[in-house]
Amino acid sequence: MPYLIPSYFLIMEENDLNDLRSDIWSDDPVPAYLEVENNRYDIDIAYRGSYTRKFRKRSFRVEFIDPNRFSGARIIHLNAEYRDPSLMRNKLSFDFFQDLGVLSPQSQHINLTRNGSFKGVYLQLESVDDLFLEKRGLPSGPIFYAVNNNANFSLMRDEKRKESLLSGYRRVLGTESDDAFLHEFINKLNTIPLSDFSDEIPRHLNINTFLCWFAGAVCTMNNDGFTHNYALYRNSETGLFEIIPWDYDATWGRKVDGGVMRYDYVPIKGKKANNLCYLLLQIPEFRKLYRNILEKILETKFTVEHLENKIISLHQALRPHILSDPYKKKTIDIFDGEPEFIFQFIRERQSYLKKHLVDLD
């Protein structure tokens, strides 16, 4: 089935557009309209992201007001993917995690036109919220966004004790009473003896899906994904936390600035700053499970053979639209080389990880 890229039409009053531009760091939205397939939606729109707000092509957070749903969503994110020369690393990553059985946002490229002027190709991302759970038939439960590097599952950061164990998180779903579950989990994993770890931590964490995420993060090599760029969801029926990836554009061999990241930059044991990953690998049964999961992925999912058709079809679908993107059309030569760049990264990364599986014995 061909990958179709729909067109979205954003209509804004000049005063509202000026208000939006007046402070790029403001999260306060302005009113606008969004037209999709002859349907018009009243929306609130604001910039999103951190350092990416400085770029010429900025990302947006869109909330639907009337009607208050769009394809089952209340909020969507439109990512500019400005520094990713392929414009597909985020989507490739989220689809890869879904293939591994890890909860991940749905994503879809779109063309965005504002007030009659084409603004380029964007990646629409599903918001991780109550509707995210509802679409998947999951029970309600609190969701926490990891918003900074304090979300490292440790009592410490940079050798200093944190003022709060939750200082790296922002709760986006749930109540204040739900904070206690996350506080207890982080406190226990840092204070219980390692001899009790294998019995106690599975009462708080879905070990299998976490290790699948761990393996996926190591394969795609998201250096930032170990201490932020994720969300935590606590399943109210099982009482277990699950991890959800977010912001995976700096992956598949590219840094956040679009530069080259060597295939061996992230070790097979991940980033040591993530204390949960570090502690899990101290337990023989969890280390063995991680090894088995990773080895299977390296043989079946993280291969050029498995990913080639997806990468090529995504690239071919995007190319005609990139030629019209005012921010990307001048770098079409780089875009054209991205499939082979990603294939070469997969080959080298796969080989490197296979050689280092012995480090997990």
Secondary structure, DSSP 8 states (H G I E B T S, - for coil): ------EEEEE--HHHHHHHHH-TT----EEEEEEETTEEEEEEEEEE-SGGGGSSS-EEEEEEEESS-BTTBSEEEEE--TT-TTS-HHHHHHHHHHHTT-----EEEEEEEETTEEEEEEEEEE--SHHHHHHTT-----EEEE-STT-SSSSEETTEE-S-TTTTEEEEES-GGGHHHHHHHHHHHHHS-HHHHHHHGGGTB-HHHHHHHHHHHHHHT-GGGGTSSEEEEE-TTT--EEEEE----S-TTB-TTS-B--TTSS-TT--TT-HHHHHHTTSHHHHHHHHHHHHHHHHHTSSHHHHHHHHHHHHHHHHHHHTT-TTTGGGHHHHHHHHHHHHHHHHHHHHHHHHGGGGG-
